């Protein structure tokens, strides 16, 4: 409680009971939908004036893990059997296409909303990329570092690529060359080296 959880993902199911308080009011303080260029306040959500839908479901799942109150536990399990990490936190939701510019805009908008609400913020970014260096020197990595600090924490997924064999590495001596093999599946439409 007394913290905002920002979810940058595919949206959220606004009707899901896990994101309601005991009085039935939404726990979503604000929603930014960059796919439709709309914003919804908690009052608009409670009045059913927000047309947001999570057609993928991933954003709703991530929000449930982070802040679901467990009231909608089903499949024969009693209510409150499965509860998220911060079940009394309010939520800020950002839905977009997740280009670098869109991610940075979402972070800025969520942080500005948290500032206006006067609450600390933890932002979950369940997005990852195999593009660029993995040493913290990429521009997006630096931007994420700059966005975090007192009262602002960013949690970023490490990716789901562990068993995909998508990396190769070698040490190239000054003025030298290295030969390495790569296997690209037939149906691959893009390969970045």
FENBELHU-V154726 format. One line per field, one symbol per residue. phi: phi as a letter, one per 30 degrees, with the letter a starting at -180 (. if undefined). burial: b if it has 16 or more other C-alpha atoms within 10 Angstrom, else e. A space follows every 10 residues. Layout:
BEGIN
phi=???
burial=???
END
This chain:
BEGIN
phi=.ibcccccac jaddcdddcc dediddcdda bccddchbbb dddddddhcc cebcddjddd ddddddbddi dcebhicdei dccddbdcdd cccbcacide dddddddddd dddddddibd bccccdbabc didcbicded ddddeddcle ibbcccddjc cecdhccbba ccdeicbbcb cbcceeddca bcb
burial=eebbbbbbbb bbbbeebbbb beeeebbbbb bbbbeeeebb bbeebbeeeb ebbeeeeebb bbbbbbbbbb bbbeeeeeee ebbbebbbbb bbbbbbebee eebbbbbebb bebbeeeeeb bbbbbbeeee eeeeeeeeee eeebeebbee ebbbeeeeee eeeeeeeeee eeeeeeeeee eeeeeeeeee eee
END
